[in-house]
Amino acid sequence: MLRLPGADDEPPPLLTPAAGDDSEDLEEIEEGWDKDDRPQSGGDLKFLLGLAVPALVMLGLFAWWMAPDSAKAPPVNLFPFSSVAQNTDATPALAPKSLILEIESVVKSFLEAPTPEEALRHVRDPEKTAPKLEAWLAGKTYTAPGFRGVAGDSVAGNDATGEFFTVKVRTGDFEMREIVVIGREGNFKVDWESWVGWSEMPWHEFLSKRPVEGKWFRVELSWVQYYNFDFKDETDWVSYRLEAPDGSTSLFGYVPFASPLDEKIRPADENGSVKLLLKLKFPPGAVSDNQVIIEGISGQDWVEMPGSESP
């Protein structure tokens, strides 16, 4: 039976385990564990990192995907060129309906003009154009190209001045072509030189005489790799293919490697082509009749602009 201590009773001493007893118990516990059953703190950390890192990567990709396009880095241009030719990639602004009707009227009058004299009334700088038109005819009778209509709303402004328009037209023989009209409302004129692809010298004469003085030619330029004869070293030159407007002549043109002129003429798209007005010449003592030096560029596309260097 439990007896409560009295007031005169002396309390018994407190008993504590010996210092060595706990260590012995711990040793027995540890001996009961297999080595593989013991906690592995390093393994737990690796396991957690293995889960966390992929989760963070996926979270980052999701955040990038959800971000607006303006926040994403722009694509890398593998063929970067800051050139005049590159501007051809910009989408021209369509002209308003009132301008389309006026420009269409001018184009129709030019294409249906029965004589050279009548056609000259609708071209820019008729006095300068007249002798070129006569040389272009080379004694042949003038024939009007004819006009069947403008291809939809295809009148597009091509420069910042608002005076340069490209029009897609269908001629009398149903050929689809582009014609350039220059001017402002009430005073539009056709650019005859770009329409016929006029050049300072006939192509056959240029190839046979091989002049070492520069001559102006309208060409379709594209990038090509061809190094031979006078232009063997591709560390000195950059090569291009040059096509005559009517496709009758093809030759190779060269500019000094990494030159400002190369930056101006190279197409933005390495697989594309551009219309250019170029100054061409042969090297002294040229070995080949289809390799020329590109000496200069003028105007915009095939159009000679005011103040530009060309005949």
Protein Blocks (a to p, Z undefined) as FASTA:
>chain_A
ZZdddfklccdddddddfklmmmmmmmmmmmpcfklpccfklmmmmmmmmmmmmmmmmmm
mmmmmpcfklpccdddfbbccdfklmmmpccddddfklmmmmmmmmmmmmmpmbfklmmm
mcghkllmmmmmmmmnnopacddebjabdehjlbccfbfnopaccdddddfkopacdddd
eddehiaccdfklmnopafbdfklmmmnopabdcddddddddddddehjlmblklbccdd
dddfklpaccdddddehiaklmmmpcfblkbccdddddddddehiabfcbccdfbdehjh
jbccehiacZZ
